[in-house]
Amino acid sequence: SSAASDVYKRQIHGSPFFGLIIPFANVLFPLFIWISKAEDNKIYDAHGRTVINFHCTINLLLIISLLLFFPFPGYNYFVTAAVFLFGIIISLKNIFSALGNGTCYYPLSIPFFKSKQA
C-alpha cells in the first residue's frame, strides 16, 4: 500500500538525522533499514542505495575536511560547515521529494553501492 511505502521511504530518508546525535548513524540506520527491506520492494532498494551512498560521501568529505584542520588551522571551518549544511539541506529536500512524487536526487554521491543490473 502507498501508506506503508511512505512509512519506509520516510524511515530511509529521515533516519540519517540520527547522525546528528550518534556518530555514523547517518549511514548505519538507513543501512539497517535497507538491508531489511531491499528484497521486499525495488523502490526501497533504490532509495536505500542512494541515501547510503550520499551519506557515505558526506562522511568521507567531513573526515577529509576535519583532517585539513591540521595543515590549515582556523581556515577550514567554512568547508566543514558547508559540507555539514549541504548534507542536512539535501536530506531535508529529499524527504519531501520522496514522499511527494516518489523520487530522490542526492548530488555528488560516490556510488559505493551500485544499483543491481536487471
Solvent accessible surface area in square Angstrom, and as a share of the most:
residue,aa,sasa,rsa
1,S,119,0.77
2,S,85,0.55
3,A,73,0.57
4,A,45,0.35
5,S,19,0.12
6,D,39,0.20
7,V,59,0.34
8,Y,61,0.23
9,K,18,0.08
10,R,119,0.43
11,Q,79,0.35
12,I,0,0.00
13,H,1,0.00
14,G,21,0.20
15,S,8,0.05
16,P,6,0.04
17,F,50,0.21
18,F,96,0.40
19,G,24,0.23
20,L,93,0.46
21,I,140,0.71
22,I,82,0.42
23,P,102,0.64
24,F,112,0.47
25,A,1,0.00
26,N,16,0.08
27,V,19,0.11
28,L,76,0.38
29,F,63,0.26
30,P,0,0.00
31,L,38,0.19
32,F,120,0.50
33,I,32,0.16
34,W,26,0.09
35,I,112,0.57
36,S,77,0.49
37,K,42,0.18
38,A,16,0.12
39,E,145,0.65
40,D,95,0.49
41,N,49,0.25
42,K,168,0.71
43,I,74,0.38
44,Y,16,0.06
45,D,17,0.09
46,A,53,0.41
47,H,11,0.05
48,G,0,0.00
49,R,24,0.09
50,T,51,0.29
51,V,0,0.00
52,I,0,0.00
53,N,12,0.06
54,F,1,0.00
55,H,10,0.04
56,C,31,0.19
57,T,5,0.03
58,I,9,0.04
59,N,20,0.10
60,L,72,0.36
61,L,65,0.32
62,L,33,0.16
63,I,79,0.40
64,I,81,0.41
65,S,3,0.02
66,L,88,0.44
67,L,105,0.52
68,L,67,0.33
69,F,43,0.18
70,F,163,0.68
71,P,82,0.52
72,F,114,0.47
73,P,93,0.58
74,G,47,0.46
75,Y,175,0.67
76,N,8,0.04
77,Y,135,0.52
78,F,169,0.71
79,V,73,0.42
80,T,25,0.14
81,A,47,0.37
82,A,60,0.46
83,V,21,0.12
84,F,90,0.37
85,L,97,0.48
86,F,62,0.26
87,G,5,0.05
88,I,42,0.21
89,I,106,0.54
90,I,19,0.10
91,S,2,0.01
92,L,79,0.39
93,K,104,0.44
94,N,0,0.00
95,I,24,0.12
96,F,146,0.61
97,S,26,0.17
98,A,1,0.01
99,L,54,0.27
100,G,65,0.62
101,N,112,0.58
102,G,29,0.28
103,T,78,0.46
104,C,31,0.19
105,Y,145,0.55
106,Y,15,0.06
107,P,25,0.16
108,L,135,0.67
109,S,36,0.23
110,I,73,0.37
111,P,76,0.48
112,F,99,0.41
113,F,71,0.30
114,K,141,0.60
115,S,72,0.47
116,K,128,0.54
117,Q,160,0.71
118,A,155,1.20
